[in-house]
Amino acid sequence: KNQVEQSPQSLIILEGKNCTLQCNYTVSPFSNLRWYKQDTGRGPVSLTIMTFSENTKSNGRYTATLDADTKQSSLHITASQLSDSASYICVVSALLGDDSWGKLQFGAGTQVVVTP
Amino acid sequence: DSGVTQTPKHLITATGQRVTLRCSPRSGDLSVYWYQQSLDQGLQFLIQYYNGEERAKGNILERFSAQQFPDLHSELNLSSLELGDSALYFCASSKGTGENQPQHFGDGTRLSIL
């Protein structure tokens, strides 16, 4: 079973509207949570990285929240633009010292389509 | 442009063959990571090198191997290729060991096994 679940699987929104993507995880012990944006045919681009002590982080029109108690994160996109059409991937890292990178868990992604 | 260069962009080969994928990290980055992205599996971490040494290992098959050279470029070797190895292979880099640092991804090598 995947330890990182994202919802919805896909989303269509009108240009200018806001949307929120969800990420629930069971990875433990928790080290950090990342959100990536991946355009079709391109490599992922890092949007935010949050550690246990951070509960919100913004990058332009993207705002990520983290509730480490409930193991939930969200990514909010404000005033969507056509260029926001992409897959958004949630990645959670476990805190296991030097081996922590071996424990990266990836969500399946949410495909966002912004229409004019 | 992330500054990470991957070559080749596309590779088509047959089952049983061996291929080498190459990655040049961003200037100044010491860590290189390899990922596999297939349609049914999503993005999976394969292996990380830091300053020439293996740092962490993920879901990398025994048929696959990697190394990082003194000039910090890295190669991923895939051998005895199977149809299921068809995927996008991404390389990423970061400055240090990468725990809480952003990783910068290349645009990948698309491997197709016929």
Boltz contact constraints between the chains, C-beta under 6 A:
constraints:
  - contact:
      token1: [A, 32]
      token2: [B, 100]
      max_distance: 6.0
  - contact:
      token1: [A, 42]
      token2: [B, 107]
      max_distance: 6.0
  - contact:
      token1: [A, 43]
      token2: [B, 90]
      max_distance: 6.0
  - contact:
      token1: [A, 43]
      token2: [B, 105]
      max_distance: 6.0
  - contact:
      token1: [A, 43]
      token2: [B, 106]
      max_distance: 6.0
  - contact:
      token1: [A, 43]
      token2: [B, 107]
      max_distance: 6.0
  - contact:
      token1: [A, 43]
      token2: [B, 108]
      max_distance: 6.0
  - contact:
      token1: [A, 44]
      token2: [B, 105]
      max_distance: 6.0
  - contact:
      token1: [A, 46]
      token2: [B, 102]
      max_distance: 6.0
  - contact:
      token1: [A, 49]
      token2: [B, 100]
      max_distance: 6.0
  - contact:
      token1: [A, 51]
      token2: [B, 100]
      max_distance: 6.0
  - contact:
      token1: [A, 99]
      token2: [B, 56]
      max_distance: 6.0
  - contact:
      token1: [A, 101]
      token2: [B, 48]
      max_distance: 6.0
  - contact:
      token1: [A, 101]
      token2: [B, 56]
      max_distance: 6.0
  - contact:
      token1: [A, 102]
      token2: [B, 56]
      max_distance: 6.0
  - contact:
      token1: [A, 102]
      token2: [B, 57]
      max_distance: 6.0
  - contact:
      token1: [A, 102]
      token2: [B, 58]
      max_distance: 6.0
  - contact:
      token1: [A, 104]
      token2: [B, 45]
      max_distance: 6.0
  - contact:
      token1: [A, 106]
      token2: [B, 42]
      max_distance: 6.0
  - contact:
      token1: [A, 106]
      token2: [B, 43]
      max_distance: 6.0
  - contact:
      token1: [A, 108]
      token2: [B, 42]
      max_distance: 6.0
